[in-house]
Amino acid sequence: MIFLQFFTALILIFCCGDVFALNYQWHKKSCLQDVVASVKGISTQGLEYKVPVDSFFTKHEYKNTLYNCFGIDNHFQGITYFPEKELIVISGANIHNKSASLFFITNNKTTQIKLRYDIEVEDNLWHAGGITYSNNVLILPMERFKPSYFSKIHFLQVKDIEHIVKAANSVVISDNKTGASDLIFDPLIKKNLLFAFDTNEIRIFQSKKKSIEDGFDQLRSIKTKIFNGSNMKILQQCDGKIFLANLTNTGILPPILNAKNKMTLYSYDDKKSTIHKILEKNFDCDNYCNFRGAASMTSENNSLTLISSKMYRESQDNIIKFKIFK
């Protein structure tokens, strides 16, 4: 298996260059001309989708049932969207058997699960958090809650989901959790910036070279409580400005006690390490999504998309519900 992954990585590099390198072309493709205007322009209603799950789950997995302890420690946590491929990826975790998985869903002619990818759990890091992607690289934070705070951020090349390649190096955070993370290319310094989000701080790392596999150095840590534990997405403006979008449900105990599904947009000044709130926006899930579980945003070709699923699959219908907001 290890030889096959290594051989696949060699083929990808030979054919496509460094598959773990972001570049200026990706920045041009993913940046927004006006982040604030793009956020204001997203519909709050969204389009509804249903995914039949077939045989990809055991009987009680990822259900809000008594047998599954109401899914408190077994639910969907992250989601991301590849617009050009009409591909959706949902992450989930299960404390009962210390496992984590990715579910790849196609959303073109038919909406269906194509692949369940069970993540190799290292150092008891079973909790797959809020995921994002950059240039076919999936950014996957893994954490644990006991016996001590510790987390890693993995990078998976998912250009071909039948041959997923994990980067040789991961970013290790030895003294804190990482509930969400995101990766961008900074055209001013020509390097990648990695953001690791915890409910008490944001850590920012800079790549040593062009490739993710060359490793990262920590630049700074910002003490802040703007991240609520679901997902945080970096939105880049084409002039280089950076914005942070926090996605959450404001209820006391979602999905049991829900409130508003809210996105809060912040500006980030890299030179001063300051964060300022810009706006808040609420979205209508209508029993098809929940921002406390799985929610994220994607920007490509100056178009911004928000996607969110429910935290569980439906107990009776055996489906997963989600919404796409544009």
Number of C-alpha atoms within 10 A of each C-alpha: 6 7 8 11 14 13 12 15 20 15 12 17 12 11 10 9 11 16 24 22 19 23 18 14 11 15 21 18 15 24 25 24 17 14 23 17 10 16 22 12 12 17 15 16 15 21 14 16 16 17 18 16 18 10 9 13 13 7 11 16 19 25 24 21 15 9 10 18 13 16 21 18 15 26 24 30 28 31 27 25 28 20 16 8 11 13 18 19 21 24 27 28 26 21 15 11 9 14 19 23 20 21 19 21 21 19 19 10 7 9 16 20 21 15 15 16 15 14 17 10 16 11 11 16 22 25 27 30 30 33 31 28 25 22 21 16 24 22 23 26 29 30 25 22 14 9 7 11 15 20 27 22 24 19 23 19 22 17 16 10 14 10 14 17 23 19 18 13 14 18 20 16 16 11 10 19 24 31 29 30 28 25 25 24 27 19 16 9 9 14 21 23 20 25 22 24 30 24 17 15 18 20 18 21 19 22 20 14 14 17 18 27 20 15 16 21 13 14 12 13 14 14 12 14 13 21 22 18 23 26 31 31 25 25 26 23 19 18 12 15 17 19 22 21 24 24 31 27 25 16 14 10 12 17 21 11 10 15 15 17 21 19 23 19 25 22 20 17 13 12 6 7 10 12 16 12 14 13 14 14 15 15 20 17 23 12 12 20 27 32 30 29 28 30 37 27 25 20 22 17 13 16 19 21 20 23 23 29 30 24 30 26 24 17 15 7 9 17 17 22 21 24 24 22 19 18
